């Protein structure tokens, strides 16, 4: 699911350098606000959760952190989001994650050719 958050922050036409940079908590939250129709109260909580997740990933080595560590951080993040978002919003997040993961896989396939 967190892949969605990163996917939302990156456009499919982004250059390789841009994809390496993590989106800011503000960028992530703004996209989530639009797509999930967050209330003001949810926005504050989601922003704090996004900020904490980014900090944890950066402390672990950023995109260079091992997969196990990133997965653990993402699961913690999702648990926090699950406390804030409605079931409908979580469903939208999951659906967007599936779409984002598919797009990322397609991009990686093209890059490998």
Secondary structure, DSSP 8 states (H G I E B T S, - for coil): -HHHHHHHHS-TT--HHHHHS---HHHHHHHHHHHHT--HHHHHHHHHHHHHHHHHHHHHTGGGS-HHHHHHHHHHHHHHHHHHS-HHHHHHHHHHHHHHHHHHHHHHHHHH-
